[in-house]
Amino acid sequence: MILVLFTKSFPYDAAAEHTFIQRELPYLKEVFDRVILIPKTCHGKKLALDSSVELDEDYSTFLKRNSKFTGLIFHAIISHHLYQELLSRPEIILFPFKFLKLLKFSSYAEITRRWIRDWLKNLPAKKDEIVLYTYWFEDITTGLALGKQLYPQIRLTSRAHGYDIYEEQYFPYYWPLRRQTLAKLNKLFLVSQDGRDYFRNHYPQFQDLFETAHLGFEEPGFITRASADRVFRIVSCSHIVPLKRIDLLLEGIESAARLRPEQKFEWHHFGDGWARSRLQKLVKNKFRDNALGYLPGSVPNQDVLRHYRENPVDVFINMSTTEGASVAMMEAISCGIPVIATNVGGNPEIVSERNGILLNPDPTPQDIAEAIFTLLDNPEMAAIKRKGSRAVWMERYNAEVNFRAFAERLKSIGER
């Protein structure tokens, strides 16, 4: 059985997928005879791969050669699925950004269709022993769905995480050709129950396609300790982009420090983005003497774990406007850290009263400060929530359990 895994850039690090895929890959290798990685782009540092994993960069080369402006326009024009979409949803023409997204999406899907048709033709393998698996549910999946029509015995599966689930959360609030893609798909795996429910509600005619497959984090081998020196320590970890609302978290910590001038606070945010320098200036200008903030940028995952192992941490905070299933949050709970998070997307599946505090989707800085005080003022309750975090990880987000079960599930789809 052959698994063909399509990624944004992995094993190159341009899309930062290694945080997810490197954890899953060993289990895929266990159950499939061959695993072939096909990245969409080959930019960035090339990460080391096990010799048993094959890498094919031909798709990236083909895409680059055909995706110049004239190539994109040509492939959009010849895509009959573009016209089908416009006939079924003519209002798209009234929204320039949606129309441009449809043009680009249709073009990349058509280029992918052409490439996979020839690639499968030249692959020396029985077509009923091939499983195509896209790590993100986007234009690659659509192109593969269109291209495999000559080989209906091939199985096509995909994961969907966050941006590729919630259409209303990401401008221009539209995802092209979804019904056409779902009609050719064998299974869509959602990383959260909320994501599965979203698809079931929006595309009820495809109920049987949708299945929850949680991500996970491996056993860290330690439990993070709580502070014991009158400092309350906060950690967050994400890209610094608007939907993560790191600025709101900063204001919440500043509010807590202002309301409790006798209490010391320390905040570490791991992750980078264009606004990091601005946030560093805000920390310097707004934080009082009783608060410290550190934004070291993007650091290797082992450095985040080292911080959890060598330093006390009292709470992990996530203030996202939308979230699929935060692996950074899974990492935190695997180390027994309580969590404060917004009640959005897959967050409530990771965080509850058992191991943290859920805030409404649009909290104020005061709301964040009060949640911090709840843990600060109730150390016995916080200790119970620490145990709860570890228990939730063991029950739902143990990487070994989840990824092994997922690999076996993929293989069963190929064997069916």
Beta strands, then each sheet from edge to edge (+ up, - down):
strand 1: 2-7
strand 2: 34-39
strand 3: 53-55
strand 4: 130-134
strand 5: 155-160
strand 6: 187-190
strand 7: 210-212
strand 8: 231-237
strand 9: 264-270
strand 10: 291-297
strand 11: 315-318
strand 12: 339-342
strand 13: 356-359
sheet 1: 3+ 2+ 1+ 4+ 5+ 6+ 7+
sheet 2: 10+ 9+ 8+ 11+ 12+ 13+
end
